[in-house]
């Protein structure tokens, strides 16, 4: 069984990927990379494709709705020499993505999914895979058409977020459909959706999937991968969260410095701003549920500078 960090916009940046890999993830995914952004020369889009030293195997997830743009994006991602796999997102339900015809809008268009995957496959020797959902809603299952689209286009894997688009990221996970997909597919199958602990992981593993992809369940608990692989829960001295917080903070600073050095003509936020954004995306989540978490969150929300972050971290 392979344990995979799912692509999550705003979360699966290089610092977090490296942390998850160290804590047990076998494969990690970039944030969603816009094929249109790459085709139009967007530097911020290219920033999403940067890796830190020490990251484990990384796959690049691309989104878009035009074959020529996905073909260009596949060439560009391949040319970096950084990735072990390219993935087409056909499952993101975020309205901004859907309104431009990408993400889960593609669930309703298996023929277009086929064309997009075929365009990517033509441009790279890397494995091209698909991440999708069973259909737009429970009364409209299009999974088998999507499977056929992937297999006939030359995709070498499919991952199913086993919730319908209408469910967004909540509600029942349809493990029955995932199990049926495993039986029907001629390519490897990954499962995604609702895995947050050993019990939910065992339930998904029972479908026979080749890999389990974890997203939101790992955001506040990146050590979950190691626990699911049988490692003891993470303990570092008397306060593992303090150590984890500081490790992640150091990686954020390293990543910011790398971007500023590699893209000297781009706007890379100043250190204080960069850290403040990442703090509110990632770092305070490690303390959810611990005694005094409410007061700690209040203090974290008031922080605006790196010096304040370091002072707080030393006194947690």
C-alpha positions in Angstrom: 0.0 0.0 0.0 1.3 3.4 -0.9 0.4 6.4 1.3 0.1 9.7 -0.7 -0.3 13.3 0.2 -3.2 14.7 -1.8 -2.9 18.0 -3.8 -4.5 20.8 -1.8 -4.5 24.4 -3.1 -2.9 26.6 -0.5 -1.5 23.7 1.5 0.7 21.3 -0.3 3.6 23.6 -0.9 7.2 22.5 -0.8 7.7 23.0 3.0 4.6 20.9 3.8 5.4 18.3 1.3 8.9 17.8 2.7 7.6 17.5 6.2 5.0 14.9 5.1 7.6 12.9 3.3 9.8 12.9 6.3 6.9 11.7 8.4 6.0 8.8 6.2 4.3 9.9 2.9 5.5 7.7 0.0 4.5 10.3 -2.6 3.4 13.9 -2.4 1.6 16.2 -4.9 2.0 19.8 -5.7 -0.7 22.3 -5.3 -2.9 22.5 -8.4 -0.9 24.1 -11.2 -2.8 26.0 -13.8 -2.1 24.9 -17.4 -3.4 28.3 -18.6 -1.0 30.0 -16.2 2.0 28.1 -17.5 0.9 28.7 -21.1 0.7 32.5 -20.5 4.0 32.7 -18.6 2.7 33.3 -15.1 5.6 33.3 -12.7 3.5 32.6 -9.6 2.3 29.5 -11.3 5.9 28.4 -11.8 6.6 29.0 -8.1 4.1 26.2 -7.4 6.4 23.7 -9.3 9.5 24.4 -7.2 10.9 21.7 -4.9 13.0 22.0 -1.8 16.1 19.8 -1.3 15.2 16.7 0.6 11.7 16.3 -0.8 10.6 12.7 -1.5 9.0 11.7 -4.9 6.7 14.5 -6.1 3.9 14.4 -8.6 2.7 17.5 -10.4 -1.0 18.1 -10.6 -2.3 20.2 -13.5 -5.7 21.6 -14.1 -7.2 23.1 -17.2 -9.8 22.5 -19.9 -7.9 23.1 -23.2 -5.9 20.3 -24.8 -3.2 22.6 -26.2 -2.7 24.2 -22.8 -2.5 20.8 -21.0 0.0 19.6 -23.7 2.2 22.7 -23.1 1.9 22.3 -19.3 2.9 18.6 -19.6 6.0 19.6 -21.6 7.0 22.3 -19.1 6.5 20.1 -16.1 8.4 17.2 -17.7 11.3 19.6 -18.7 11.9 20.5 -15.1 13.1 17.0 -14.4 11.6 17.3 -10.9 8.5 15.1 -11.1 7.7 11.3 -11.1 4.2 11.7 -12.4 1.8 14.2 -14.0 -1.8 14.2 -12.9 -4.9 15.8 -14.4 -7.4 17.3 -11.9 -11.0 16.4 -12.8 -12.4 16.7 -9.4 -11.8 20.0 -7.6 -15.2 21.5 -6.7 -14.0 25.1 -6.0 -16.4 27.4 -7.9 -13.6 29.5 -9.4 -12.1 26.3 -11.0 -15.4 24.9 -12.0 -16.6 28.1 -13.6 -13.7 28.1 -16.0 -14.6 24.5 -17.1 -11.8 22.7 -15.1 -11.8 20.5 -12.0 -15.0 18.8 -11.3 -16.7 20.5 -14.3 -14.8 17.8 -16.3 -16.7 15.0 -14.5 -19.6 15.7 -16.8 -17.4 15.6 -19.9 -15.6 12.2 -20.2 -14.9 12.8 -23.9 -13.0 16.0 -23.0 -11.1 14.2 -20.2 -10.0 11.7 -22.8 -8.7 14.5 -25.1 -6.9 16.3 -22.3 -5.2 13.2 -21.1 -4.2 12.2 -24.6 -2.7 15.6 -25.2 -0.6 15.2 -22.0 0.4 11.6 -22.8 1.7 12.7 -26.2 4.1 15.3 -24.6 5.8 13.3 -21.9 7.3 9.9 -21.0 6.3 10.4 -17.4 3.2 8.5 -16.1 0.1 10.5 -16.7 -2.8 9.9 -14.3 -6.3 11.1 -13.5 -7.9 12.3 -10.3 -11.6 12.5 -10.4 -15.0 11.9 -8.7 -17.8 9.4 -9.4 -20.0 12.0 -11.0 -21.7 15.3 -10.4 -24.3 13.9 -8.0 -25.5 10.5 -6.8 -28.2 10.1 -9.5 -25.6 10.7 -12.2 -22.7 8.2 -12.0 -20.2 8.8 -14.8 -17.3 6.9 -13.3 -17.2 4.1 -15.9 -17.1 6.6 -18.8 -14.3 8.4 -17.0 -12.4 5.2 -16.4 -12.7 4.3 -20.1 -11.6 7.9 -21.1 -8.5 7.4 -18.9 -7.5 4.0 -20.1 -8.1 4.6 -23.8 -6.1 7.9 -23.6 -3.1 6.0 -22.2 -3.3 7.1 -18.5 -1.4 4.9 -16.2 -3.5 5.3 -13.1 -6.7 6.8 -11.7 -7.4 8.2 -8.2 -11.1 8.5 -7.1 -12.2 11.0 -4.6 -15.2 8.8 -3.7 -17.6 11.6 -3.1 -19.8 13.2 -5.7 -19.2 16.8 -6.8 -22.4 17.8 -5.0 -20.9 16.6 -1.7 -17.9 18.9 -1.9 -15.6 17.6 0.8 -18.2 16.3 3.2 -20.7 13.5 3.6 -20.5 9.8 2.9 -17.5 8.3 1.1 -18.8 5.8 -1.5 -16.4 2.9 -0.9 -18.7 0.6 -2.8 -18.0 2.5 -6.0 -14.3 2.6 -5.2 -14.3 -1.2 -4.7 -16.1 -1.7 -8.0 -13.6 0.6 -9.7 -10.7 -1.6 -8.5 -12.4 -4.6 -10.0 -13.1 -3.0 -13.4 -9.9 -1.0 -13.9 -6.9 -2.3 -15.9 -4.7 0.4 -14.4 -3.7 1.1 -10.8 -6.4 2.7 -8.6 -6.0 5.1 -5.7 -8.6 6.1 -3.2 -9.2 9.5 -1.6 -11.8 11.0 0.7 -12.4 10.9 4.4 -9.3 9.1 5.7 -8.4 10.7 9.0 -7.4 7.8 11.2 -6.5 4.0 11.2 -10.2 3.0 11.1 -11.1 5.0 8.0 -7.8 3.9 6.4 -8.6 0.3 7.0 -12.0 0.7 5.5 -10.6 2.3 2.3 -7.8 -0.3 2.1 -10.4 -3.1 2.2 -11.6 -1.9 -1.3 -8.3 -3.2 -2.7 -6.8 0.1 -3.8 -3.2 0.4 -4.7 -2.7 3.7 -2.9 -4.6 5.8 -0.3 -4.4 9.6 -0.8 -4.9 11.8 2.3 -5.5 15.5 2.2 -7.4 17.3 4.9 -6.7 14.6 7.4 -3.0 15.4 7.2 -3.1 19.1 7.2 -3.0 19.4 11.0 -1.5 15.9 11.5 1.3 15.3 9.0 2.6 12.5 11.2 -0.6 10.5 10.3 1.2 8.8 7.4 3.8 7.3 9.7 1.1 6.2 12.1 -0.9 4.5 9.3 2.3 2.7 8.2 2.7 1.3 11.7 5.1 3.8 13.3 4.6 4.9 16.8 2.9 8.3 17.2 5.4 11.2 16.9 7.0 12.1 20.2 9.8 14.7 20.3 10.8 15.5 23.9 8.0 16.8 26.0 6.4 19.0 23.3 6.4 17.5 19.8 4.2 20.3 18.5 6.8 22.9 19.4 9.5 20.9 17.5 7.2 20.4 14.5 6.2 24.0 14.4 9.9 25.1 14.3 10.8 22.6 11.7 8.0 23.7 9.4 8.8 27.4 10.0 12.5 26.8 9.0 11.3 25.1 5.8 9.0 28.0 5.0 11.9 30.4 5.4 14.2 28.2 3.3 11.5 28.1 0.5 11.0 31.8 0.5 14.7 32.4 0.2 14.9 30.0 -2.7 12.1 31.7 -4.5 13.6 35.1 -4.0 17.0 33.9 -5.3 15.7 32.0 -8.3 13.1 34.6 -9.4 14.8 38.0 -8.6 12.5 39.9 -10.9 9.3 38.4 -9.5 7.3 39.7 -6.5 8.1 37.4 -3.6 6.6 38.8 -0.4 9.0 40.1 2.3 9.8 37.6 5.0 7.3 38.9 7.6 4.4 38.8 5.1 5.4 35.4 3.7 5.6 33.9 7.2 2.4 35.5 8.3 0.4 34.0 5.4 1.9 30.5 6.0 1.3 30.9 9.7 -2.4 31.3 9.2 -2.5 28.6 6.6 -0.5 25.9 8.4 1.2 26.5 11.6 -1.5 27.3 14.1 -3.4 24.1 13.1 -0.8 22.0 14.9 -2.2 23.2 18.2 -5.9 22.6 17.6 -7.4 20.6 20.5 -4.7 21.2 23.0 -5.3 23.0 26.3 -5.5 26.7 25.8 -5.9 26.4 22.0 -8.4 29.2 21.9 -6.0 31.7 23.6 -3.1 30.4 21.5 -5.1 31.0 18.3 -5.8 34.5 19.4 -2.1 35.2 19.9 -1.2 33.6 16.6 -3.8 35.7 14.8 -2.2 38.8 16.2 1.3 37.9 14.9 2.6 39.9 11.9 6.4 39.5 12.0 8.9 36.6 12.0 10.4 37.9 15.3 7.0 37.5 16.9 6.6 34.1 15.5 9.9 32.9 16.9 9.3 34.5 20.3 5.9 32.7 20.5 7.4 29.4 19.3 10.0 29.5 22.1 7.4 29.9 24.7 4.7 27.5 23.6 
